[in-house]
Amino acid sequence: MNIGFGEIALIVFFALLIFGPEKLPELGKAAGKALREFKKATNGIIDDEEQKTQKHD
């Protein structure tokens, strides 16, 4: 599923209409923080699984 420039432009346009230009930076910051936390959690799970497999070898 690839998102092109047109789709991104539509998403940004509708986000501006719904939330307004004042709220958009806050929403972007919150989304980035949530994504960063999600990546950190998934990397932690992967690292734990790798350690378990190394202990069993």
mmJSON file of the N, C-alpha and C atoms, coordinates in Angstrom:
{"data_MODEL":{"atom_site":{
"group_PDB":["ATOM","ATOM","ATOM","ATOM","ATOM","ATOM","ATOM","ATOM","ATOM","ATOM","ATOM","ATOM","ATOM","ATOM","ATOM","ATOM","ATOM","ATOM","ATOM","ATOM","ATOM","ATOM","ATOM","ATOM","ATOM","ATOM","ATOM","ATOM","ATOM","ATOM","ATOM","ATOM","ATOM","ATOM","ATOM","ATOM","ATOM","ATOM","ATOM","ATOM","ATOM","ATOM","ATOM","ATOM","ATOM","ATOM","ATOM","ATOM","ATOM","ATOM","ATOM","ATOM","ATOM","ATOM","ATOM","ATOM","ATOM","ATOM","ATOM","ATOM","ATOM","ATOM","ATOM","ATOM","ATOM","ATOM","ATOM","ATOM","ATOM","ATOM","ATOM","ATOM","ATOM","ATOM","ATOM","ATOM","ATOM","ATOM","ATOM","ATOM","ATOM","ATOM","ATOM","ATOM","ATOM","ATOM","ATOM","ATOM","ATOM","ATOM","ATOM","ATOM","ATOM","ATOM","ATOM","ATOM","ATOM","ATOM","ATOM","ATOM","ATOM","ATOM","ATOM","ATOM","ATOM","ATOM","ATOM","ATOM","ATOM","ATOM","ATOM","ATOM","ATOM","ATOM","ATOM","ATOM","ATOM","ATOM","ATOM","ATOM","ATOM","ATOM","ATOM","ATOM","ATOM","ATOM","ATOM","ATOM","ATOM","ATOM","ATOM","ATOM","ATOM","ATOM","ATOM","ATOM","ATOM","ATOM","ATOM","ATOM","ATOM","ATOM","ATOM","ATOM","ATOM","ATOM","ATOM","ATOM","ATOM","ATOM","ATOM","ATOM","ATOM","ATOM","ATOM","ATOM","ATOM","ATOM","ATOM","ATOM","ATOM","ATOM","ATOM","ATOM","ATOM","ATOM","ATOM","ATOM","ATOM","ATOM","ATOM"],
"id":[1,2,3,4,5,6,7,8,9,10,11,12,13,14,15,16,17,18,19,20,21,22,23,24,25,26,27,28,29,30,31,32,33,34,35,36,37,38,39,40,41,42,43,44,45,46,47,48,49,50,51,52,53,54,55,56,57,58,59,60,61,62,63,64,65,66,67,68,69,70,71,72,73,74,75,76,77,78,79,80,81,82,83,84,85,86,87,88,89,90,91,92,93,94,95,96,97,98,99,100,101,102,103,104,105,106,107,108,109,110,111,112,113,114,115,116,117,118,119,120,121,122,123,124,125,126,127,128,129,130,131,132,133,134,135,136,137,138,139,140,141,142,143,144,145,146,147,148,149,150,151,152,153,154,155,156,157,158,159,160,161,162,163,164,165,166,167,168,169,170,171],
"type_symbol":["N","C","C","N","C","C","N","C","C","N","C","C","N","C","C","N","C","C","N","C","C","N","C","C","N","C","C","N","C","C","N","C","C","N","C","C","N","C","C","N","C","C","N","C","C","N","C","C","N","C","C","N","C","C","N","C","C","N","C","C","N","C","C","N","C","C","N","C","C","N","C","C","N","C","C","N","C","C","N","C","C","N","C","C","N","C","C","N","C","C","N","C","C","N","C","C","N","C","C","N","C","C","N","C","C","N","C","C","N","C","C","N","C","C","N","C","C","N","C","C","N","C","C","N","C","C","N","C","C","N","C","C","N","C","C","N","C","C","N","C","C","N","C","C","N","C","C","N","C","C","N","C","C","N","C","C","N","C","C","N","C","C","N","C","C","N","C","C","N","C","C"],
"label_atom_id":["N","CA","C","N","CA","C","N","CA","C","N","CA","C","N","CA","C","N","CA","C","N","CA","C","N","CA","C","N","CA","C","N","CA","C","N","CA","C","N","CA","C","N","CA","C","N","CA","C","N","CA","C","N","CA","C","N","CA","C","N","CA","C","N","CA","C","N","CA","C","N","CA","C","N","CA","C","N","CA","C","N","CA","C","N","CA","C","N","CA","C","N","CA","C","N","CA","C","N","CA","C","N","CA","C","N","CA","C","N","CA","C","N","CA","C","N","CA","C","N","CA","C","N","CA","C","N","CA","C","N","CA","C","N","CA","C","N","CA","C","N","CA","C","N","CA","C","N","CA","C","N","CA","C","N","CA","C","N","CA","C","N","CA","C","N","CA","C","N","CA","C","N","CA","C","N","CA","C","N","CA","C","N","CA","C","N","CA","C","N","CA","C","N","CA","C","N","CA","C"],
"label_alt_id":[null,null,null,null,null,null,null,null,null,null,null,null,null,null,null,null,null,null,null,null,null,null,null,null,null,null,null,null,null,null,null,null,null,null,null,null,null,null,null,null,null,null,null,null,null,null,null,null,null,null,null,null,null,null,null,null,null,null,null,null,null,null,null,null,null,null,null,null,null,null,null,null,null,null,null,null,null,null,null,null,null,null,null,null,null,null,null,null,null,null,null,null,null,null,null,null,null,null,null,null,null,null,null,null,null,null,null,null,null,null,null,null,null,null,null,null,null,null,null,null,null,null,null,null,null,null,null,null,null,null,null,null,null,null,null,null,null,null,null,null,null,null,null,null,null,null,null,null,null,null,null,null,null,null,null,null,null,null,null,null,null,null,null,null,null,null,null,null,null,null,null],
"label_comp_id":["MET","MET","MET","ASN","ASN","ASN","ILE","ILE","ILE","GLY","GLY","GLY","PHE","PHE","PHE","GLY","GLY","GLY","GLU","GLU","GLU","ILE","ILE","ILE","ALA","ALA","ALA","LEU","LEU","LEU","ILE","ILE","ILE","VAL","VAL","VAL","PHE","PHE","PHE","PHE","PHE","PHE","ALA","ALA","ALA","LEU","LEU","LEU","LEU","LEU","LEU","ILE","ILE","ILE","PHE","PHE","PHE","GLY","GLY","GLY","PRO","PRO","PRO","GLU","GLU","GLU","LYS","LYS","LYS","LEU","LEU","LEU","PRO","PRO","PRO","GLU","GLU","GLU","LEU","LEU","LEU","GLY","GLY","GLY","LYS","LYS","LYS","ALA","ALA","ALA","ALA","ALA","ALA","GLY","GLY","GLY","LYS","LYS","LYS","ALA","ALA","ALA","LEU","LEU","LEU","ARG","ARG","ARG","GLU","GLU","GLU","PHE","PHE","PHE","LYS","LYS","LYS","LYS","LYS","LYS","ALA","ALA","ALA","THR","THR","THR","ASN","ASN","ASN","GLY","GLY","GLY","ILE","ILE","ILE","ILE","ILE","ILE","ASP","ASP","ASP","ASP","ASP","ASP","GLU","GLU","GLU","GLU","GLU","GLU","GLN","GLN","GLN","LYS","LYS","LYS","THR","THR","THR","GLN","GLN","GLN","LYS","LYS","LYS","HIS","HIS","HIS","ASP","ASP","ASP"],
"label_asym_id":["A","A","A","A","A","A","A","A","A","A","A","A","A","A","A","A","A","A","A","A","A","A","A","A","A","A","A","A","A","A","A","A","A","A","A","A","A","A","A","A","A","A","A","A","A","A","A","A","A","A","A","A","A","A","A","A","A","A","A","A","A","A","A","A","A","A","A","A","A","A","A","A","A","A","A","A","A","A","A","A","A","A","A","A","A","A","A","A","A","A","A","A","A","A","A","A","A","A","A","A","A","A","A","A","A","A","A","A","A","A","A","A","A","A","A","A","A","A","A","A","A","A","A","A","A","A","A","A","A","A","A","A","A","A","A","A","A","A","A","A","A","A","A","A","A","A","A","A","A","A","A","A","A","A","A","A","A","A","A","A","A","A","A","A","A","A","A","A","A","A","A"],
"label_entity_id":["1","1","1","1","1","1","1","1","1","1","1","1","1","1","1","1","1","1","1","1","1","1","1","1","1","1","1","1","1","1","1","1","1","1","1","1","1","1","1","1","1","1","1","1","1","1","1","1","1","1","1","1","1","1","1","1","1","1","1","1","1","1","1","1","1","1","1","1","1","1","1","1","1","1","1","1","1","1","1","1","1","1","1","1","1","1","1","1","1","1","1","1","1","1","1","1","1","1","1","1","1","1","1","1","1","1","1","1","1","1","1","1","1","1","1","1","1","1","1","1","1","1","1","1","1","1","1","1","1","1","1","1","1","1","1","1","1","1","1","1","1","1","1","1","1","1","1","1","1","1","1","1","1","1","1","1","1","1","1","1","1","1","1","1","1","1","1","1","1","1","1"],
"label_seq_id":[1,1,1,2,2,2,3,3,3,4,4,4,5,5,5,6,6,6,7,7,7,8,8,8,9,9,9,10,10,10,11,11,11,12,12,12,13,13,13,14,14,14,15,15,15,16,16,16,17,17,17,18,18,18,19,19,19,20,20,20,21,21,21,22,22,22,23,23,23,24,24,24,25,25,25,26,26,26,27,27,27,28,28,28,29,29,29,30,30,30,31,31,31,32,32,32,33,33,33,34,34,34,35,35,35,36,36,36,37,37,37,38,38,38,39,39,39,40,40,40,41,41,41,42,42,42,43,43,43,44,44,44,45,45,45,46,46,46,47,47,47,48,48,48,49,49,49,50,50,50,51,51,51,52,52,52,53,53,53,54,54,54,55,55,55,56,56,56,57,57,57],
"pdbx_PDB_ins_code":[null,null,null,null,null,null,null,null,null,null,null,null,null,null,null,null,null,null,null,null,null,null,null,null,null,null,null,null,null,null,null,null,null,null,null,null,null,null,null,null,null,null,null,null,null,null,null,null,null,null,null,null,null,null,null,null,null,null,null,null,null,null,null,null,null,null,null,null,null,null,null,null,null,null,null,null,null,null,null,null,null,null,null,null,null,null,null,null,null,null,null,null,null,null,null,null,null,null,null,null,null,null,null,null,null,null,null,null,null,null,null,null,null,null,null,null,null,null,null,null,null,null,null,null,null,null,null,null,null,null,null,null,null,null,null,null,null,null,null,null,null,null,null,null,null,null,null,null,null,null,null,null,null,null,null,null,null,null,null,null,null,null,null,null,null,null,null,null,null,null,null],
"Cartn_x":[0.846,0.0,0.891,1.026,1.834,0.931,1.34,0.588,1.364,0.721,1.36,1.191,1.743,1.686,0.256,-0.559,-1.954,-2.727,-2.521,-3.216,-2.758,-1.457,-0.926,-1.478,-1.544,-2.08,-3.537,-4.333,-5.731,-5.848,-5.022,-5.054,-4.712,-3.67,-3.271,-4.368,-4.973,-6.054,-7.221,-7.662,-8.785,-8.409,-7.168,-6.73,-6.779,-6.373,-6.455,-7.898,-8.788,-10.2,-10.801,-10.455,-11.059,-10.456,-9.128,-8.475,-8.015,-7.827,-7.352,-5.84,-5.264,-3.805,-3.154,-3.912,-3.317,-3.079,-3.98,-3.906,-3.001,-2.75,-2.03,-0.619,0.191,1.516,1.454,0.479,0.325,-0.006,-0.894,-1.277,-0.102,0.686,1.867,2.881,3.071,4.008,3.531,2.243,1.687,1.779,1.519,1.606,3.048,3.993,5.404,5.854,5.407,5.761,5.17,3.928,3.283,3.998,4.379,5.089,6.451,7.146,8.451,8.328,7.317,7.094,6.745,5.939,5.567,6.793,7.654,8.877,9.783,9.894,10.731,10.215,8.906,8.309,8.505,8.312,8.48,9.939,10.857,12.276,12.65,12.057,12.316,11.84,10.7,10.176,11.086,11.531,12.415,13.729,14.293,15.54,15.371,14.244,13.981,13.931,13.281,13.182,14.55,15.381,16.724,17.567,17.426,18.17,17.728,16.44,15.935,16.488,16.556,17.062,18.556,19.295,20.728,21.002,20.171,20.355,20.115,19.2,18.864,19.897,20.741,21.745,22.948],
"Cartn_y":[-1.177,0.0,1.239,1.846,3.048,4.267,5.273,6.526,7.533,8.079,9.051,10.471,11.392,12.802,13.314,12.889,13.343,12.943,11.702,11.233,11.984,12.224,12.968,14.391,15.011,16.369,16.411,15.416,15.368,15.192,14.335,14.111,15.399,16.094,17.352,18.401,18.471,19.43,19.193,17.935,17.634,17.819,17.533,17.763,19.253,20.091,21.54,21.995,21.431,21.799,21.382,20.193,19.658,20.291,20.329,20.755,22.201,22.776,24.148,24.212,25.3,25.405,25.531,25.953,26.103,24.747,23.8,22.495,21.508,21.731,20.757,20.453,21.44,21.106,20.239,20.495,19.678,18.236,18.069,16.726,15.993,16.688,16.083,15.656,16.493,16.164,14.944,14.891,13.755,12.472,12.572,11.392,10.9,11.806,11.423,10.763,11.302,10.725,9.322,9.149,7.835,6.828,7.245,6.354,5.97,6.923,6.658,5.654,5.822,4.883,3.49,3.428,2.147,1.432,2.169,1.574,1.077,1.864,1.475,0.186,0.084,-1.111,-2.33,-2.175,-3.322,-3.74,-2.785,-3.136,-3.857,-3.476,-4.151,-5.59,-5.838,-7.2,-8.037,-7.468,-8.196,-8.52,-7.557,-7.794,-8.887,-8.896,-9.932,-11.307,-11.417,-12.698,-13.159,-12.237,-12.596,-13.09,-12.469,-12.908,-14.297,-14.584,-15.903,-16.977,-16.688,-17.685,-17.886,-16.844,-16.984,-17.802,-17.688,-18.456,-19.938,-20.263,-21.654,-22.33,-21.565,-22.151,-22.629],
"Cartn_z":[0.0,0.0,0.0,-1.144,-1.267,-1.298,-0.556,-0.534,-1.361,-2.366,-3.237,-2.728,-3.498,-3.12,-3.074,-4.013,-4.053,-2.814,-2.37,-1.17,0.072,0.157,1.307,1.309,0.135,0.04,0.49,0.099,0.533,2.042,2.606,4.055,4.793,4.35,4.986,4.831,3.665,3.424,4.373,4.48,5.364,6.835,7.187,8.56,8.886,7.94,8.15,8.302,7.498,7.601,8.939,9.386,10.611,11.861,11.931,13.169,13.16,12.01,11.93,12.005,11.516,11.475,12.857,13.865,15.197,15.855,15.644,16.297,15.572,14.283,13.477,13.991,14.39,14.923,16.185,17.043,18.249,17.89,16.922,16.497,15.863,15.065,14.456,15.497,16.492,17.567,18.344,18.646,19.378,18.553,17.257,16.391,16.298,16.185,16.141,17.426,18.545,19.841,19.984,19.56,19.641,18.749,17.55,16.642,17.205,17.811,18.413,19.551,20.395,21.499,20.976,19.923,19.326,18.773,18.07,17.527,18.646,19.707,20.834,21.464,21.614,22.211,21.32,20.018,19.126,19.041,19.058,19.056,20.343,21.456,22.724,22.687,22.08,21.972,21.081,19.969,19.056,19.752,20.491,21.214,22.26,22.959,23.957,23.314,22.176,21.473,20.991,20.508,20.06,21.227,22.39,23.563,23.997,23.919,24.286,23.362,22.068,21.126,21.304,21.674,21.901,23.155,24.173,25.402,25.167,24.252,23.988,23.09,22.411,21.509,22.235],
"occupancy":[1.0,1.0,1.0,1.0,1.0,1.0,1.0,1.0,1.0,1.0,1.0,1.0,1.0,1.0,1.0,1.0,1.0,1.0,1.0,1.0,1.0,1.0,1.0,1.0,1.0,1.0,1.0,1.0,1.0,1.0,1.0,1.0,1.0,1.0,1.0,1.0,1.0,1.0,1.0,1.0,1.0,1.0,1.0,1.0,1.0,1.0,1.0,1.0,1.0,1.0,1.0,1.0,1.0,1.0,1.0,1.0,1.0,1.0,1.0,1.0,1.0,1.0,1.0,1.0,1.0,1.0,1.0,1.0,1.0,1.0,1.0,1.0,1.0,1.0,1.0,1.0,1.0,1.0,1.0,1.0,1.0,1.0,1.0,1.0,1.0,1.0,1.0,1.0,1.0,1.0,1.0,1.0,1.0,1.0,1.0,1.0,1.0,1.0,1.0,1.0,1.0,1.0,1.0,1.0,1.0,1.0,1.0,1.0,1.0,1.0,1.0,1.0,1.0,1.0,1.0,1.0,1.0,1.0,1.0,1.0,1.0,1.0,1.0,1.0,1.0,1.0,1.0,1.0,1.0,1.0,1.0,1.0,1.0,1.0,1.0,1.0,1.0,1.0,1.0,1.0,1.0,1.0,1.0,1.0,1.0,1.0,1.0,1.0,1.0,1.0,1.0,1.0,1.0,1.0,1.0,1.0,1.0,1.0,1.0,1.0,1.0,1.0,1.0,1.0,1.0,1.0,1.0,1.0,1.0,1.0,1.0],
"B_iso_or_equiv":[0.0,0.0,0.0,0.0,0.0,0.0,0.0,0.0,0.0,0.0,0.0,0.0,0.0,0.0,0.0,0.0,0.0,0.0,0.0,0.0,0.0,0.0,0.0,0.0,0.0,0.0,0.0,0.0,0.0,0.0,0.0,0.0,0.0,0.0,0.0,0.0,0.0,0.0,0.0,0.0,0.0,0.0,0.0,0.0,0.0,0.0,0.0,0.0,0.0,0.0,0.0,0.0,0.0,0.0,0.0,0.0,0.0,0.0,0.0,0.0,0.0,0.0,0.0,0.0,0.0,0.0,0.0,0.0,0.0,0.0,0.0,0.0,0.0,0.0,0.0,0.0,0.0,0.0,0.0,0.0,0.0,0.0,0.0,0.0,0.0,0.0,0.0,0.0,0.0,0.0,0.0,0.0,0.0,0.0,0.0,0.0,0.0,0.0,0.0,0.0,0.0,0.0,0.0,0.0,0.0,0.0,0.0,0.0,0.0,0.0,0.0,0.0,0.0,0.0,0.0,0.0,0.0,0.0,0.0,0.0,0.0,0.0,0.0,0.0,0.0,0.0,0.0,0.0,0.0,0.0,0.0,0.0,0.0,0.0,0.0,0.0,0.0,0.0,0.0,0.0,0.0,0.0,0.0,0.0,0.0,0.0,0.0,0.0,0.0,0.0,0.0,0.0,0.0,0.0,0.0,0.0,0.0,0.0,0.0,0.0,0.0,0.0,0.0,0.0,0.0,0.0,0.0,0.0,0.0,0.0,0.0],
"pdbx_formal_charge":[null,null,null,null,null,null,null,null,null,null,null,null,null,null,null,null,null,null,null,null,null,null,null,null,null,null,null,null,null,null,null,null,null,null,null,null,null,null,null,null,null,null,null,null,null,null,null,null,null,null,null,null,null,null,null,null,null,null,null,null,null,null,null,null,null,null,null,null,null,null,null,null,null,null,null,null,null,null,null,null,null,null,null,null,null,null,null,null,null,null,null,null,null,null,null,null,null,null,null,null,null,null,null,null,null,null,null,null,null,null,null,null,null,null,null,null,null,null,null,null,null,null,null,null,null,null,null,null,null,null,null,null,null,null,null,null,null,null,null,null,null,null,null,null,null,null,null,null,null,null,null,null,null,null,null,null,null,null,null,null,null,null,null,null,null,null,null,null,null,null,null],
"auth_seq_id":[1,1,1,2,2,2,3,3,3,4,4,4,5,5,5,6,6,6,7,7,7,8,8,8,9,9,9,10,10,10,11,11,11,12,12,12,13,13,13,14,14,14,15,15,15,16,16,16,17,17,17,18,18,18,19,19,19,20,20,20,21,21,21,22,22,22,23,23,23,24,24,24,25,25,25,26,26,26,27,27,27,28,28,28,29,29,29,30,30,30,31,31,31,32,32,32,33,33,33,34,34,34,35,35,35,36,36,36,37,37,37,38,38,38,39,39,39,40,40,40,41,41,41,42,42,42,43,43,43,44,44,44,45,45,45,46,46,46,47,47,47,48,48,48,49,49,49,50,50,50,51,51,51,52,52,52,53,53,53,54,54,54,55,55,55,56,56,56,57,57,57],
"auth_comp_id":["MET","MET","MET","ASN","ASN","ASN","ILE","ILE","ILE","GLY","GLY","GLY","PHE","PHE","PHE","GLY","GLY","GLY","GLU","GLU","GLU","ILE","ILE","ILE","ALA","ALA","ALA","LEU","LEU","LEU","ILE","ILE","ILE","VAL","VAL","VAL","PHE","PHE","PHE","PHE","PHE","PHE","ALA","ALA","ALA","LEU","LEU","LEU","LEU","LEU","LEU","ILE","ILE","ILE","PHE","PHE","PHE","GLY","GLY","GLY","PRO","PRO","PRO","GLU","GLU","GLU","LYS","LYS","LYS","LEU","LEU","LEU","PRO","PRO","PRO","GLU","GLU","GLU","LEU","LEU","LEU","GLY","GLY","GLY","LYS","LYS","LYS","ALA","ALA","ALA","ALA","ALA","ALA","GLY","GLY","GLY","LYS","LYS","LYS","ALA","ALA","ALA","LEU","LEU","LEU","ARG","ARG","ARG","GLU","GLU","GLU","PHE","PHE","PHE","LYS","LYS","LYS","LYS","LYS","LYS","ALA","ALA","ALA","THR","THR","THR","ASN","ASN","ASN","GLY","GLY","GLY","ILE","ILE","ILE","ILE","ILE","ILE","ASP","ASP","ASP","ASP","ASP","ASP","GLU","GLU","GLU","GLU","GLU","GLU","GLN","GLN","GLN","LYS","LYS","LYS","THR","THR","THR","GLN","GLN","GLN","LYS","LYS","LYS","HIS","HIS","HIS","ASP","ASP","ASP"],
"auth_asym_id":["A","A","A","A","A","A","A","A","A","A","A","A","A","A","A","A","A","A","A","A","A","A","A","A","A","A","A","A","A","A","A","A","A","A","A","A","A","A","A","A","A","A","A","A","A","A","A","A","A","A","A","A","A","A","A","A","A","A","A","A","A","A","A","A","A","A","A","A","A","A","A","A","A","A","A","A","A","A","A","A","A","A","A","A","A","A","A","A","A","A","A","A","A","A","A","A","A","A","A","A","A","A","A","A","A","A","A","A","A","A","A","A","A","A","A","A","A","A","A","A","A","A","A","A","A","A","A","A","A","A","A","A","A","A","A","A","A","A","A","A","A","A","A","A","A","A","A","A","A","A","A","A","A","A","A","A","A","A","A","A","A","A","A","A","A","A","A","A","A","A","A"],
"auth_atom_id":["N","CA","C","N","CA","C","N","CA","C","N","CA","C","N","CA","C","N","CA","C","N","CA","C","N","CA","C","N","CA","C","N","CA","C","N","CA","C","N","CA","C","N","CA","C","N","CA","C","N","CA","C","N","CA","C","N","CA","C","N","CA","C","N","CA","C","N","CA","C","N","CA","C","N","CA","C","N","CA","C","N","CA","C","N","CA","C","N","CA","C","N","CA","C","N","CA","C","N","CA","C","N","CA","C","N","CA","C","N","CA","C","N","CA","C","N","CA","C","N","CA","C","N","CA","C","N","CA","C","N","CA","C","N","CA","C","N","CA","C","N","CA","C","N","CA","C","N","CA","C","N","CA","C","N","CA","C","N","CA","C","N","CA","C","N","CA","C","N","CA","C","N","CA","C","N","CA","C","N","CA","C","N","CA","C","N","CA","C","N","CA","C","N","CA","C","N","CA","C"],
"pdbx_PDB_model_num":[1,1,1,1,1,1,1,1,1,1,1,1,1,1,1,1,1,1,1,1,1,1,1,1,1,1,1,1,1,1,1,1,1,1,1,1,1,1,1,1,1,1,1,1,1,1,1,1,1,1,1,1,1,1,1,1,1,1,1,1,1,1,1,1,1,1,1,1,1,1,1,1,1,1,1,1,1,1,1,1,1,1,1,1,1,1,1,1,1,1,1,1,1,1,1,1,1,1,1,1,1,1,1,1,1,1,1,1,1,1,1,1,1,1,1,1,1,1,1,1,1,1,1,1,1,1,1,1,1,1,1,1,1,1,1,1,1,1,1,1,1,1,1,1,1,1,1,1,1,1,1,1,1,1,1,1,1,1,1,1,1,1,1,1,1,1,1,1,1,1,1]
}}}
